[in-house]
Amino acid sequence: MTGRTDQHGNSRSHTDIPESPIYVTMKDQFMSNWGTAAGLTNRLVVLCETWMVGAAVARRATDREEMSRITITSHRPAHHFQTLYSWTDSLTWTAHDPAGTGPSAA
């Protein structure tokens, strides 16, 4: 970490995102432009262990109306101007998944 991460695990720098085999990224319309992300786009990054888990996370994200620009990659997300990066692991992100589309459903 470069020391730019706030108390909630958010950072303006893409280099602060932890290493992961797979990254699912998405624009979080709900969290953008307020709070820590005031004036910024909030880019949520879900850290996944496998492509299969990444695909399950991406499917879940497409069902959420506040998520857009969903991508799956094995490369750390690139820097985007005026962006706040937030990240979590796949188990945390899908923990409250009533549709049953979380990683274990893959």
Residue, then its C-alpha position, 0 to 999 in steps of 0.5 A: m500500500t502506498g499510504r493513500t488508503d482511507q479508513h474505509g479501504n478507499s483510494r484515489s490510486h489504482t496502485d493501492i488495490p491489492e494483488s488478486p488473480i482476477y478483478v471484477t470492476m464496475k462503476d457504482q452509480f449509487m456510491s459516486n459523487w457523495g461522501t468520500a467520493a464527492g465529485l468522483t466516480n466510485r469504481l468498485v473492484v471485487l477481488c476474485e480467486t478464479w475466473m469462475v468466481g469472477a463470472a459469478v460476481a459479474r453476473r450478480a453485478t449485472d442484476r444490480e441497477e446501480m452497477s455499470r461498466i462491468t469488466i473481468t480481467s486478470h490485470r490490476p485496473a488502470h488509473h482513471f481520472q477523477t476516480l475513487y477505487s473501493w475494493t472487497d473480496s468476492l465472499t464479502w461482496t456476495a455474502h447477502d445474495p438472496a438470488g443465489t448467484g454468488p461464487s458458490a453457485a458458479 
